[in-house]
Amino acid sequence: MTLDGTTFLAIALMGLVTYLTRIAGLVIARRFRLDGRARAALDALPVSVLAAVIAPTLLTSSVAESLAGVVTIFAAFRLPLLGTVVVGVVAVVVLRLALGFSR
């Protein structure tokens, strides 16, 4: 694979936009004082976004992936992020082999 100027420019600009978006969020958040319910809602936002991304995959995948997703969810309550990822990957592999699914 070669990296031409246009591809490099696109990657650099996407990185810059991502960085600026994150910094803008921090700068804007400093200007507001959030208490009570507003703070609780913002604290719950990452979990709800993650659930919105993962739920369709769990519900539309094969049985092996759906079961591995459930195993991973339970692991997430007990393990740190890296442990949860390892459990999820191993669960998908084992369940695909056990149930005879392959992609």
Buried (B, 14 or more C-beta within 10 A) or exposed (E): EEEEEEEEEEEEEEEEEEEEEEEEEEEEEEEEEEEEEEEEEEEEEEEEEEEEEEEEEBEEBEEBBBBBBEBBBEBBEEBEEEEBBEBBEBBBEBBBEEEEBEE
